[in-house]
Amino acid sequence: MNRTDTIPQWLLEPEEQSGLQFNNRHIKKSKKNFITKTLMQLSDTVRNEFLSEMYTKKDGLLQKLDPRIKLITFVALTGFTTLTRSVSVLIVIYLFTLLLIFLSKLPFLKFIKRIWIFMPLVTAIMVLPAIFNVIVPGRVLLIIHEFDKPIELFGIQFPQTLSITQQGIISGVVLILRVSISVSLGLILTATTPWARLMKSLRLIKIPAIFITMLDMAYRYIAVLIKISIEIFEARNLRTIGKISHSSNKQFASNSIGVLFTKSMDYSENVYMAMVSRGFTGQVETISPFKFMKLDFIWLFAIILFMIVLYVFS
């Protein structure tokens, strides 16, 4: 017997094209708005790169170090970067962070883009007025404009010549390098250290346990809150026909913030009660205990020697 003889005829007939199907001849494909696409991209980034801890499993230099030693040395490097004012020293430290990215087998170009696209560029915009002699006087490099007479505004006397100064450019470059190095060290530390072990090592610098718990919970469940936000926007898009006024969009945004806040409060309460019922005492615990290795002491000695050399030559 042929197999097609046992199948009902209506199952063998092709489906008819109806006006309810999303094709080019009937209804145009809906495009995700900017907010929805941004939330989805942020959710994928948080889930795939941070929560998965994919870089902590690589066989790199920093992945082999004890989290306590790593945290102490990175905090020391950040503090040293904040205190120094030498541009050459800051450049050397930044090149050292690039070397750490390479030795830790992290995606080099991705980290460079992530570091320079946001914080340093924002800082550069903020420090842009500092290059002028109105904010930081000094040796004139370029005259922008020369007024007929000195300008007085709100009782403040401004110079007659608007110019770019050498001291102003140096101050701006120093601040940009400081921000770049600090952001680089923070990203490298979180990318090469499992989050639970990093939270546990925070006890060394006397961070309160309640703050560590709040930080850990916020990190773990940020992807969940982003998912809830996406569902709110998608639910509205599926129920929307035609254009929506600007006032309606603002009202929806404010209502969505309230709904998200209410859901996050309920969710946090349920999660905390579930943790307490399973024996949570407020302390971050890890399965694998900390243990100092020979490589940790070598790293600690190398960082101390590195900072001493920079201090001497600065």
C-alpha positions in Angstrom: 0.0 0.0 0.0 1.3 3.4 -0.9 1.9 5.6 2.1 0.1 8.5 0.6 -3.1 6.5 0.6 -3.2 6.4 4.4 -2.8 10.2 4.8 -6.0 12.3 4.6 -6.3 14.4 1.5 -6.6 17.6 3.3 -3.2 17.2 4.9 -1.6 16.8 1.4 -3.1 20.0 0.1 -0.9 23.2 0.3 -1.8 25.9 2.7 -3.7 28.8 1.3 -2.1 32.2 1.6 -4.3 34.3 3.9 -4.3 38.0 4.6 -3.3 37.4 8.2 0.2 36.0 7.3 3.1 38.3 7.5 4.4 38.5 4.0 5.3 41.3 1.7 2.1 41.3 -0.3 -0.3 41.8 2.7 1.3 43.2 5.8 4.8 44.6 6.1 7.2 43.1 8.5 7.2 45.0 11.8 10.5 46.6 12.6 11.8 46.6 16.2 12.1 50.0 17.5 15.3 51.5 18.9 14.6 50.7 22.5 13.7 47.1 21.9 16.8 46.5 19.8 19.0 48.1 22.3 17.6 46.1 25.2 17.9 42.8 23.2 21.5 43.6 22.3 22.3 44.5 25.9 20.7 41.3 27.1 22.7 39.2 24.7 25.9 40.9 25.8 25.2 40.5 29.5 24.1 36.9 29.1 26.8 35.6 26.7 29.9 37.5 27.8 29.4 38.4 31.5 27.1 35.8 33.1 28.5 32.9 31.1 32.0 33.8 32.4 33.4 32.5 29.1 36.7 34.3 29.4 37.4 33.0 32.9 37.8 29.5 31.5 40.6 30.4 29.1 44.2 29.3 29.9 45.6 32.8 30.3 48.0 34.4 32.8 45.5 36.3 35.0 43.0 33.3 35.0 45.7 31.3 36.9 46.2 33.9 39.7 44.5 33.8 43.1 41.6 36.3 43.1 42.8 37.9 46.3 46.3 38.7 44.9 44.7 39.9 41.7 42.3 42.2 43.5 45.0 43.7 45.7 47.4 44.4 42.8 44.7 45.8 40.5 43.5 48.1 43.3 47.1 49.2 43.9 47.6 49.9 40.2 44.4 51.9 40.0 45.5 54.0 43.0 48.9 54.5 41.6 47.3 55.7 38.3 45.1 58.1 40.2 48.0 59.7 42.0 50.6 60.1 39.2 50.5 63.1 36.9 53.2 62.0 34.4 51.9 61.4 30.9 54.8 59.1 30.1 54.1 56.9 33.2 50.4 56.7 32.4 51.2 55.7 28.8 53.5 52.9 30.1 50.7 51.7 32.5 48.2 51.7 29.6 50.5 49.7 27.4 50.9 47.3 30.3 47.1 46.8 30.4 47.2 46.0 26.7 49.8 43.4 27.4 47.6 41.9 30.1 44.8 41.6 27.6 47.0 39.7 25.3 48.5 37.4 28.0 45.1 36.6 29.3 43.9 35.5 25.8 41.1 38.0 25.8 39.6 39.3 22.5 41.9 42.3 21.9 40.0 44.4 19.5 36.7 43.8 21.3 38.1 45.0 24.6 39.7 48.0 23.0 36.4 49.1 21.4 34.6 48.5 24.7 37.1 50.6 26.6 37.4 53.6 24.1 33.9 53.9 22.8 32.2 54.9 26.1 34.1 56.2 29.1 37.2 57.9 27.6 35.2 59.6 24.9 32.7 60.9 27.4 35.7 62.1 29.5 37.3 63.8 26.5 34.1 65.8 25.9 34.0 66.8 29.6 37.6 67.9 29.7 37.4 69.8 26.4 36.9 73.2 28.0 40.1 72.6 30.2 42.4 73.0 27.2 41.5 76.7 26.9 43.3 79.4 28.9 40.0 80.4 30.4 40.0 77.3 32.6 43.7 76.3 32.7 46.1 79.2 32.0 49.6 78.5 30.7 51.8 78.6 27.7 49.9 79.5 24.6 50.0 77.0 21.7 47.2 78.3 19.5 45.2 81.5 19.6 41.5 81.0 18.8 40.2 84.5 19.0 41.4 87.9 20.4 38.7 90.3 21.7 38.9 94.0 21.7 39.0 94.3 25.5 38.9 91.9 28.5 35.5 90.4 29.2 33.9 90.5 32.6 30.9 88.2 33.3 29.2 87.9 36.7 32.1 89.7 38.3 34.6 87.3 36.8 37.4 88.7 34.7 38.2 86.7 31.5 41.4 87.1 29.4 41.3 89.2 26.3 42.7 86.3 24.2 41.0 82.9 23.9 43.7 80.3 23.3 44.7 76.7 23.8 47.4 76.1 26.4 50.0 73.4 26.8 49.1 72.9 30.5 45.4 72.5 29.5 46.2 69.8 26.9 48.4 68.0 29.4 45.7 68.1 32.1 43.1 66.7 29.6 45.4 63.9 28.4 46.2 62.9 32.0 42.5 62.6 32.9 41.7 60.7 29.7 44.6 58.2 30.4 43.5 57.8 34.0 40.0 56.9 33.0 41.1 54.6 30.3 43.5 52.7 32.5 40.9 52.4 35.4 38.2 51.1 33.0 40.7 48.7 31.4 41.8 47.3 34.8 38.2 46.9 35.9 37.1 45.1 32.7 40.2 42.8 32.8 39.6 41.9 36.4 35.9 41.0 35.9 36.6 39.2 32.7 39.4 36.9 34.1 37.9 36.2 37.5 34.7 34.2 38.2 32.1 36.5 39.8 31.6 34.4 42.9 35.3 34.2 43.7 35.7 37.9 43.1 32.9 38.7 45.5 34.5 36.5 48.1 37.8 38.2 47.7 36.2 41.6 48.4 36.3 40.7 52.1 40.0 41.3 52.1 39.5 45.1 51.7 36.8 45.1 54.4 33.8 45.6 52.1 30.5 45.0 54.2 28.9 41.7 53.6 25.5 43.3 52.8 27.1 45.4 50.0 28.7 42.3 48.5 25.4 40.5 48.6 23.6 43.4 46.9 26.3 43.7 44.3 26.2 40.0 43.6 22.4 39.9 43.3 22.3 42.9 41.0 24.9 41.3 38.8 23.2 38.0 38.6 19.6 39.2 37.9 20.3 42.2 35.6 19.7 39.9 32.6 16.3 38.9 34.1 15.2 42.5 34.5 16.3 43.3 30.9 14.3 40.3 29.8 11.2 41.6 31.6 11.7 45.0 30.0 11.9 43.5 26.5 8.7 41.5 27.2 6.9 44.8 28.2 7.9 46.6 25.0 7.2 43.6 22.8 3.8 43.1 24.4 2.9 46.7 23.6 4.2 46.5 20.0 2.0 43.4 19.3 -1.0 45.3 20.5 -0.3 48.6 18.7 -1.8 49.6 15.3 -0.8 52.8 13.6 1.2 55.7 14.9 1.3 56.6 18.6 1.5 60.2 19.8 4.5 61.4 21.7 2.5 62.0 24.9 1.3 58.4 24.8 4.9 57.2 24.4 6.0 59.2 27.4 3.1 57.9 29.5 3.9 54.3 28.5 7.6 54.8 29.4 6.7 56.1 32.9 4.2 53.3 33.4 6.7 50.7 32.3 9.3 52.0 34.8 6.7 51.6 37.6 5.8 48.1 36.5 9.4 47.1 36.2 10.1 48.5 39.7 7.2 46.6 41.2 8.1 43.3 39.5 11.8 43.7 40.6 10.7 44.2 44.2 8.5 41.1 44.2 11.1 39.1 42.4 13.9 40.1 44.9 11.7 39.2 47.8 10.9 35.8 46.4 14.5 35.1 45.5 15.7 36.1 49.0 13.2 33.9 50.7 14.2 31.0 48.5 17.9 31.6 49.4 17.2 31.8 53.1 15.2 28.6 53.0 18.2 26.9 51.4 20.6 28.0 54.2 21.9 31.4 53.0 23.6 33.3 55.9 24.7 36.5 54.1 28.2 35.2 53.3 29.4 34.5 49.8 30.7 31.0 49.6 32.5 29.2 46.8 33.0 25.5 46.1 36.8 25.7 45.4 38.8 27.2 48.3 41.5 29.9 47.8 45.1 28.7 47.7 48.2 30.7 47.1 50.5 29.4 44.4 54.1 30.2 43.4 52.8 32.2 40.4 50.8 34.5 42.8 53.9 35.6 44.7 55.8 36.1 41.4 53.0 38.3 40.2 52.8 40.3 43.4 56.6 40.9 43.4 56.5 41.9 39.7 53.7 44.4 40.3 55.5 46.0 43.3 58.8 46.2 41.3 56.9 47.7 38.4 55.3 50.5 40.5 58.6 51.2 42.2 60.4 51.6 38.9 57.6 53.9 37.5 57.8 56.0 40.7 61.5 56.4 40.5 61.6 57.4 36.8 58.6 59.7 37.1 
